[in-house]
Amino acid sequence: MGLAGLPLPALAAKPVIAPLSAADQAMVDRAGTYLQGLTEAKGGFVQTDARGAVTQGTLFIKRPGKARFEYDPPSGLLVVADGIMVSVSDRRLKTFDSYPIRTTPLGIFLAGRIKLDGGVKVTRVTRLSDGFSLTAEDPKRQTRGSITLNF
């Protein structure tokens, strides 16, 4: 009980993330080396939001700092990172928003130097039939969300 007999609010438990195994850390190191060497890329992406809704489209990357996400119809979204800001345009809602790149998960892999060993917390490594995936987030929580990359 708190002061004046009022119940104390329940504290949210922070999930405990186990340290990566040596094998998982080796895959993270491989991913970091690959991403650091990546200068331009084009490919498909799939995005799942907090409600579980899935959207997809085409991603264009020019590292460091630049990316373009062209969402497939019926989505009206276009997301462009210019190295400093991430701009989100929604043609259907007629909205335009901008965010500093460092406050988005894109900053994790568009940075000039990929730091998967310190500036980013790898929370999960998953082995896939044709490779592996890793999920990363900002350990300081300055960035909302996480990003999962498949290799």
PLY file of the C-alpha trace (Angstrom):
ply
format ascii 1.0
element vertex 151
property float x
property float y
property float z
element edge 150
property int vertex1
property int vertex2
end_header
0.00 0.00 0.00
1.13 3.52 -0.78
0.64 6.72 1.14
-2.81 7.35 2.58
-3.70 3.68 2.13
-3.91 3.93 -1.68
-2.56 0.98 -3.63
0.71 1.53 -5.46
0.56 1.24 -9.24
1.89 -2.00 -10.64
5.32 -1.60 -12.16
5.65 -2.91 -15.67
8.17 -5.71 -15.80
10.93 -5.10 -18.31
11.54 -8.20 -20.42
14.88 -9.86 -19.74
16.86 -10.58 -22.89
19.40 -13.36 -22.61
22.88 -12.72 -23.95
23.54 -14.04 -27.43
25.27 -17.38 -27.81
28.65 -17.48 -29.53
27.00 -18.90 -32.68
24.37 -16.14 -32.68
27.03 -13.48 -32.12
28.97 -14.87 -35.10
25.85 -14.39 -37.27
25.42 -10.83 -35.94
29.05 -10.12 -36.84
28.48 -11.49 -40.37
25.39 -9.31 -40.75
27.28 -6.23 -39.57
30.11 -6.86 -42.03
27.62 -7.38 -44.86
25.63 -4.24 -44.04
28.78 -2.14 -43.67
29.86 -3.16 -47.16
26.42 -2.54 -48.68
26.24 0.72 -50.61
23.17 0.26 -52.82
20.33 -2.24 -52.84
16.82 -2.80 -54.12
14.41 -5.41 -52.85
11.05 -6.23 -51.41
10.03 -5.55 -47.84
7.24 -6.67 -45.55
6.17 -4.50 -42.62
4.04 -5.62 -39.68
2.65 -2.91 -37.42
1.78 -3.14 -33.73
-1.76 -4.31 -34.57
-0.47 -7.10 -36.81
-1.45 -5.44 -40.11
0.94 -6.36 -42.91
1.99 -4.08 -45.76
4.67 -4.59 -48.36
6.44 -2.88 -51.19
9.83 -2.11 -52.72
12.83 -0.74 -50.86
15.69 1.23 -52.40
18.82 1.88 -50.30
21.82 4.08 -50.92
24.06 4.00 -47.88
24.83 5.88 -45.87
21.59 7.52 -44.91
19.28 7.21 -47.89
16.33 4.91 -48.41
12.98 4.91 -50.17
10.06 2.63 -49.27
7.41 2.48 -52.00
4.38 0.72 -50.54
2.18 -1.43 -52.76
-1.48 -0.43 -53.31
-3.85 0.03 -51.65
-1.45 1.70 -49.21
-0.81 5.33 -50.01
2.47 5.46 -48.11
5.85 6.64 -49.32
8.74 6.80 -46.84
11.96 8.58 -47.79
15.12 8.92 -45.70
17.53 11.62 -46.90
20.33 11.04 -44.40
18.98 13.50 -41.82
15.20 13.14 -41.80
12.69 10.40 -42.55
9.63 11.77 -44.35
6.36 9.87 -44.46
3.78 10.81 -47.07
0.32 9.26 -47.06
-1.50 10.07 -50.30
-4.77 8.58 -49.06
-4.86 10.66 -45.88
-3.11 13.65 -47.49
-0.58 13.85 -44.65
3.15 14.49 -44.54
5.31 13.95 -41.44
9.06 14.12 -40.83
11.21 12.62 -38.09
14.95 12.79 -37.37
16.49 9.60 -38.78
18.20 8.87 -35.47
14.77 8.53 -33.81
13.65 5.78 -36.19
14.74 2.15 -36.58
16.09 3.12 -40.04
18.98 4.86 -38.32
20.21 1.44 -37.21
21.19 0.26 -40.68
21.49 3.49 -42.65
24.25 4.85 -40.41
27.67 5.50 -41.92
29.14 2.94 -39.55
26.99 -0.06 -38.66
27.46 -0.81 -34.96
25.65 -4.02 -34.14
27.99 -4.50 -31.19
27.28 -1.42 -29.11
25.00 1.28 -30.45
22.31 -1.29 -31.22
20.89 -4.07 -29.08
20.33 -7.28 -31.04
17.40 -8.85 -29.22
16.93 -11.97 -31.32
18.72 -14.11 -33.88
16.61 -16.66 -35.74
17.89 -19.37 -38.03
15.90 -19.68 -41.26
15.90 -22.46 -43.84
17.81 -20.22 -46.27
19.72 -17.92 -43.90
19.00 -16.09 -40.66
17.27 -13.01 -39.30
18.15 -10.61 -36.56
15.99 -8.18 -34.65
17.57 -5.00 -33.33
16.48 -1.99 -31.33
17.93 1.13 -29.75
19.06 0.17 -26.23
18.67 3.76 -25.02
15.03 3.78 -26.18
15.49 7.02 -28.10
14.05 5.15 -31.08
10.61 3.59 -30.94
10.17 0.13 -32.34
12.55 -2.45 -33.67
13.71 -3.69 -37.04
14.13 -7.28 -38.24
16.44 -7.97 -41.15
16.59 -11.29 -43.03
19.89 -12.49 -44.46
0 1
1 2
2 3
3 4
4 5
5 6
6 7
7 8
8 9
9 10
10 11
11 12
12 13
13 14
14 15
15 16
16 17
17 18
18 19
19 20
20 21
21 22
22 23
23 24
24 25
25 26
26 27
27 28
28 29
29 30
30 31
31 32
32 33
33 34
34 35
35 36
36 37
37 38
38 39
39 40
40 41
41 42
42 43
43 44
44 45
45 46
46 47
47 48
48 49
49 50
50 51
51 52
52 53
53 54
54 55
55 56
56 57
57 58
58 59
59 60
60 61
61 62
62 63
63 64
64 65
65 66
66 67
67 68
68 69
69 70
70 71
71 72
72 73
73 74
74 75
75 76
76 77
77 78
78 79
79 80
80 81
81 82
82 83
83 84
84 85
85 86
86 87
87 88
88 89
89 90
90 91
91 92
92 93
93 94
94 95
95 96
96 97
97 98
98 99
99 100
100 101
101 102
102 103
103 104
104 105
105 106
106 107
107 108
108 109
109 110
110 111
111 112
112 113
113 114
114 115
115 116
116 117
117 118
118 119
119 120
120 121
121 122
122 123
123 124
124 125
125 126
126 127
127 128
128 129
129 130
130 131
131 132
132 133
133 134
134 135
135 136
136 137
137 138
138 139
139 140
140 141
141 142
142 143
143 144
144 145
145 146
146 147
147 148
148 149
149 150
